[in-house]
């Protein structure tokens, strides 16, 4: 038998179709096909593996581990929140900053005039 003849025979064959939901079971919902099952199973396995990896990581965690960032953060409802340090500036500091700003602008202006 030649390859062309075999191809011709295959083209005549009926393609496989999965059965539909019987009318007596319409109230149950859609009948899950293989492609639907595969998607659902793949998703389930991925979630299961992720949970397994997280559980393993938690078990192997070193309780004596320390990072300096830990001193400036805290857990709030299971979420890491960075503590904000309130910077208070006094009147004297504000006055000093304003005068420094003015002096800087004057210096830049003088440099621009000197260039031109």
CNS distance restraints for C-alpha pairs under 8 A (distance, minus, plus):
assign (resid   1 and name CA) (resid   5 and name CA) 6.62 0.50 0.50
assign (resid   1 and name CA) (resid   6 and name CA) 7.08 0.50 0.50
assign (resid   2 and name CA) (resid   6 and name CA) 6.51 0.50 0.50
assign (resid   3 and name CA) (resid   7 and name CA) 6.24 0.50 0.50
assign (resid   4 and name CA) (resid   8 and name CA) 6.25 0.50 0.50
assign (resid   5 and name CA) (resid   9 and name CA) 6.32 0.50 0.50
assign (resid   6 and name CA) (resid  10 and name CA) 6.32 0.50 0.50
assign (resid   7 and name CA) (resid  11 and name CA) 6.29 0.50 0.50
assign (resid   8 and name CA) (resid  12 and name CA) 6.67 0.50 0.50
assign (resid   9 and name CA) (resid  13 and name CA) 6.82 0.50 0.50
assign (resid  18 and name CA) (resid  33 and name CA) 7.19 0.50 0.50
assign (resid  20 and name CA) (resid  31 and name CA) 6.82 0.50 0.50
assign (resid  21 and name CA) (resid  25 and name CA) 6.60 0.50 0.50
assign (resid  21 and name CA) (resid  26 and name CA) 6.61 0.50 0.50
assign (resid  21 and name CA) (resid  30 and name CA) 6.61 0.50 0.50
assign (resid  21 and name CA) (resid  31 and name CA) 5.27 0.50 0.50
assign (resid  22 and name CA) (resid  26 and name CA) 6.64 0.50 0.50
assign (resid  25 and name CA) (resid  29 and name CA) 7.40 0.50 0.50
assign (resid  26 and name CA) (resid  30 and name CA) 7.29 0.50 0.50
assign (resid  32 and name CA) (resid  36 and name CA) 5.96 0.50 0.50
assign (resid  32 and name CA) (resid  37 and name CA) 6.49 0.50 0.50
assign (resid  33 and name CA) (resid  37 and name CA) 6.26 0.50 0.50
assign (resid  34 and name CA) (resid  38 and name CA) 6.06 0.50 0.50
assign (resid  35 and name CA) (resid  39 and name CA) 6.33 0.50 0.50
assign (resid  36 and name CA) (resid  40 and name CA) 6.24 0.50 0.50
assign (resid  37 and name CA) (resid  41 and name CA) 5.91 0.50 0.50
assign (resid  38 and name CA) (resid  42 and name CA) 5.92 0.50 0.50
assign (resid  39 and name CA) (resid  43 and name CA) 6.18 0.50 0.50
assign (resid  40 and name CA) (resid  44 and name CA) 6.14 0.50 0.50
assign (resid  41 and name CA) (resid  45 and name CA) 6.10 0.50 0.50
assign (resid  42 and name CA) (resid  46 and name CA) 6.17 0.50 0.50
assign (resid  43 and name CA) (resid  47 and name CA) 6.27 0.50 0.50
assign (resid  44 and name CA) (resid  48 and name CA) 6.06 0.50 0.50
assign (resid  45 and name CA) (resid  49 and name CA) 6.02 0.50 0.50
assign (resid  46 and name CA) (resid  50 and name CA) 6.19 0.50 0.50
assign (resid  47 and name CA) (resid  51 and name CA) 6.21 0.50 0.50
assign (resid  48 and name CA) (resid  52 and name CA) 6.10 0.50 0.50
assign (resid  49 and name CA) (resid  53 and name CA) 6.10 0.50 0.50
assign (resid  50 and name CA) (resid  54 and name CA) 6.21 0.50 0.50
assign (resid  51 and name CA) (resid  55 and name CA) 6.05 0.50 0.50
assign (resid  52 and name CA) (resid  56 and name CA) 6.14 0.50 0.50
assign (resid  53 and name CA) (resid  57 and name CA) 6.09 0.50 0.50
assign (resid  54 and name CA) (resid  58 and name CA) 6.15 0.50 0.50
assign (resid  55 and name CA) (resid  59 and name CA) 6.24 0.50 0.50
assign (resid  56 and name CA) (resid  60 and name CA) 6.21 0.50 0.50
assign (resid  57 and name CA) (resid  61 and name CA) 6.10 0.50 0.50
assign (resid  66 and name CA) (resid  70 and name CA) 7.15 0.50 0.50
assign (resid  67 and name CA) (resid  71 and name CA) 7.90 0.50 0.50
assign (resid  68 and name CA) (resid  72 and name CA) 7.66 0.50 0.50
assign (resid  69 and name CA) (resid  73 and name CA) 6.51 0.50 0.50
assign (resid  70 and name CA) (resid  74 and name CA) 7.36 0.50 0.50
assign (resid  72 and name CA) (resid  82 and name CA) 5.97 0.50 0.50
assign (resid  72 and name CA) (resid  83 and name CA) 5.53 0.50 0.50
assign (resid  73 and name CA) (resid  80 and name CA) 6.38 0.50 0.50
assign (resid  73 and name CA) (resid  81 and name CA) 5.49 0.50 0.50
assign (resid  73 and name CA) (resid  82 and name CA) 4.31 0.50 0.50
assign (resid  73 and name CA) (resid  83 and name CA) 5.42 0.50 0.50
assign (resid  74 and name CA) (resid  80 and name CA) 5.67 0.50 0.50
assign (resid  74 and name CA) (resid  81 and name CA) 5.45 0.50 0.50
assign (resid  74 and name CA) (resid  82 and name CA) 6.51 0.50 0.50
assign (resid  74 and name CA) (resid  83 and name CA) 7.01 0.50 0.50
assign (resid  75 and name CA) (resid  79 and name CA) 5.35 0.50 0.50
assign (resid  75 and name CA) (resid  80 and name CA) 4.67 0.50 0.50
assign (resid  75 and name CA) (resid  81 and name CA) 6.11 0.50 0.50
assign (resid  76 and name CA) (resid  80 and name CA) 6.33 0.50 0.50
assign (resid  76 and name CA) (resid  81 and name CA) 6.53 0.50 0.50
assign (resid  89 and name CA) (resid  93 and name CA) 6.06 0.50 0.50
assign (resid  89 and name CA) (resid  94 and name CA) 6.73 0.50 0.50
assign (resid  90 and name CA) (resid  94 and name CA) 6.39 0.50 0.50
assign (resid  91 and name CA) (resid  95 and name CA) 6.22 0.50 0.50
assign (resid  92 and name CA) (resid  96 and name CA) 6.20 0.50 0.50
assign (resid  93 and name CA) (resid  97 and name CA) 6.15 0.50 0.50
assign (resid  94 and name CA) (resid  98 and name CA) 6.25 0.50 0.50
assign (resid  95 and name CA) (resid  99 and name CA) 6.27 0.50 0.50
assign (resid  96 and name CA) (resid 100 and name CA) 6.12 0.50 0.50
assign (resid  97 and name CA) (resid 101 and name CA) 6.15 0.50 0.50
assign (resid  98 and name CA) (resid 102 and name CA) 6.30 0.50 0.50
assign (resid  99 and name CA) (resid 103 and name CA) 6.12 0.50 0.50
assign (resid 100 and name CA) (resid 104 and name CA) 6.08 0.50 0.50
assign (resid 101 and name CA) (resid 105 and name CA) 6.29 0.50 0.50
assign (resid 102 and name CA) (resid 106 and name CA) 6.23 0.50 0.50
assign (resid 103 and name CA) (resid 107 and name CA) 6.11 0.50 0.50
assign (resid 104 and name CA) (resid 108 and name CA) 6.24 0.50 0.50
assign (resid 105 and name CA) (resid 109 and name CA) 6.13 0.50 0.50
assign (resid 106 and name CA) (resid 110 and name CA) 6.17 0.50 0.50
assign (resid 107 and name CA) (resid 111 and name CA) 6.26 0.50 0.50
assign (resid 108 and name CA) (resid 112 and name CA) 6.22 0.50 0.50
assign (resid 109 and name CA) (resid 113 and name CA) 6.23 0.50 0.50
assign (resid 110 and name CA) (resid 114 and name CA) 6.08 0.50 0.50
assign (resid 111 and name CA) (resid 115 and name CA) 6.24 0.50 0.50
assign (resid 112 and name CA) (resid 116 and name CA) 6.40 0.50 0.50
